[in-house]
Amino acid sequence: MHKNTKLIDAGRAKKYTGYAVNPHLVRASTIVFDTFSELKQATLQRGNRVPFYGRRGTDTHFALQEAICELEGGAGCALYPCGAAAVSGALLAFLQSGDHLLMVDSVYEPTRALCDKLLKGLGIETTYYDPQIGAGIATLLRPNTKAIFLESPGSLSLEIQDIPAICDIARQYNIVTILDNTWASPILCQPFAMGVDISIQAATKYIVGHSDVMLGTASANEQHWPRLREHSYLMGYCASADDAYTALRGLRTLAVRLQQHQQSALTVANWLQQRPEVETVLHPALPTHPGHAIFRRDFSGSNGLFSFVLKQGSQQQVEAFIEGMAHFKMGFSWGGFESLITATMQLQKLRTASRWPYSGPLLRLHIGLEHVDDLLADLTAAFERLN
Ligand SMILES: Cc1ncc(COP(=O)(O)O)c(CNNC(=O)CNC(=O)c2ccccc2[N+](=O)[O-])c1O
């Protein structure tokens, strides 16, 4: 079945929809039972998407969990209140005091802060690694290395990692691989087919697709699902039925939204490459991207998120570039229908294990569903403000 059809069918088993098209919206804390036999059966099956107590989920949550598993290829999916909680939940499920974590240097900044502040305080040591390291990660392994975290492409600098190469090394040493797969959404790559053990989605982004829900998912393969499920339950992680329902709704249009995001983003990326003010455009679907060959091997498409680097620009010039925008608004997220822009003046300061080769300001764009001509006109006027 084509992935676009899977997006329409996933999570819509009749047990969840009844006579309706969409899964029921079941809000519940207490689940009630008529007989001890029912109570016993639900207790035995409470971790297997059988209604038992609100914290374990209702049919609405189960429908979303089944859908994410079907789309990414996981054996089980846990829900979290946001993507950052899915990241912390997945890491803490597989790490304990005295363990060593390998973390990609291009990781989403709050994940870096989690490692440097919270995990460090728990006695978990983090070593950051170059996103381009590939199989060379073997040189960084220690006897107490228990997890390797990947984020590909990096959500700010867009480096592509050789996920299969790193997973092959990890498997030889029984090290858990955890991929923040938010950029790809559940359909632009197959994390478990590439050898990943845990796949994370900030559903806040493209899955929901309308910038109005905070939600995270972490999915695991058969081997690691029992531990992830147990940890997320013991930590009390859960999400609202309303947010699960909204994420299910988002899945139905994900493919057509991504198609439009991709098309407009490539138009803008190619246009930016012609601008004399631009040093480089960081979009993995461009042949000039250093990770383009791996991108073509591992991904089936791209989305609206990419960055570009200016040859030069002061803080004041960058502020003038951005503040006059009609459509690109500053906002700390992406994956919705709207266009966004963020600026990072010195990316090198966010890196500790790899040299960032550019000195100019990095501007990250999320290309929304506005007509691309209006977005190009917005950017044209912005470059005029820059000069
Ligand atoms: C890959 C990835 N993984 C997890 C999360 C967290 O999801 P949540 O927002 O649902 O908790 C996110 C959330 N993303 N949010 C952003 O990218 C917002 N942008 C920034 O934080 C930002 C903006 C400008 C400069 C630097 C950064 N930065 O990411 O460090 C993510 O991108």
The ligand as a Tripos MOL2 file, in Angstrom:
@<TRIPOS>MOLECULE
LIG
   32    33     1     0     0
SMALL
NO_CHARGES

@<TRIPOS>ATOM
      1 C1         14.0230   18.3100   15.8680 C.3       1 LIG1
      2 C2         13.1530   18.7020   17.0330 C.ar      1 LIG1
      3 N1         12.9210   17.8220   18.0100 N.ar      1 LIG1
      4 C3         12.1630   18.1480   19.0750 C.ar      1 LIG1
      5 C4         11.6180   19.4000   19.1920 C.ar      1 LIG1
      6 C5         10.7910   19.7280   20.4130 C.3       1 LIG1
      7 O1          9.4400   19.5540   20.1100 O.3       1 LIG1
      8 P1          8.3470   20.3250   20.9850 P.3       1 LIG1
      9 O2          8.4160   21.7610   20.5690 O.co2     1 LIG1
     10 O3          7.0520   19.6800   20.6280 O.co2     1 LIG1
     11 O4          8.7270   20.1070   22.4110 O.co2     1 LIG1
     12 C6         11.8040   20.3390   18.1970 C.ar      1 LIG1
     13 C7         11.1600   21.6960   18.3020 C.3       1 LIG1
     14 N2         11.6580   22.5990   17.3750 N.3       1 LIG1
     15 N3         11.6230   23.8740   17.6590 N.am      1 LIG1
     16 C8         12.4370   24.6790   16.9900 C.2       1 LIG1
     17 O5         13.1820   24.2950   16.1320 O.2       1 LIG1
     18 C9         12.3760   26.1070   17.4090 C.3       1 LIG1
     19 N4         13.5560   26.7780   17.0140 N.am      1 LIG1
     20 C10        14.5460   26.9360   17.9030 C.2       1 LIG1
     21 O6         14.5210   26.4490   19.0060 O.2       1 LIG1
     22 C11        15.6600   27.7810   17.4450 C.ar      1 LIG1
     23 C12        15.4060   28.9260   16.7700 C.ar      1 LIG1
     24 C13        16.4530   29.7630   16.4330 C.ar      1 LIG1
     25 C14        17.7460   29.4160   16.7500 C.ar      1 LIG1
     26 C15        18.0100   28.2300   17.3910 C.ar      1 LIG1
     27 C16        16.9710   27.3890   17.6890 C.ar      1 LIG1
     28 N5         17.2130   26.1100   18.2140 N.pl3     1 LIG1
     29 O7         16.5500   25.1270   17.7800 O.2       1 LIG1
     30 O8         18.1220   25.9950   19.0460 O.3       1 LIG1
     31 C17        12.6050   20.0010   17.0930 C.ar      1 LIG1
     32 O9         12.8710   20.8800   16.0970 O.3       1 LIG1
@<TRIPOS>BOND
     1     1     2 1
     2     2     3 ar
     3     2    31 ar
     4     3     4 ar
     5     4     5 ar
     6     5     6 1
     7     5    12 ar
     8     6     7 1
     9     7     8 1
    10     8     9 2
    11     8    10 1
    12     8    11 1
    13    12    13 1
    14    12    31 ar
    15    13    14 1
    16    14    15 1
    17    15    16 1
    18    16    17 2
    19    16    18 1
    20    18    19 1
    21    19    20 1
    22    20    21 2
    23    20    22 1
    24    22    23 ar
    25    22    27 ar
    26    23    24 ar
    27    24    25 ar
    28    25    26 ar
    29    26    27 ar
    30    27    28 1
    31    28    29 2
    32    28    30 1
    33    31    32 1
@<TRIPOS>SUBSTRUCTURE
     1 LIG1         1 GROUP 0 **** ****
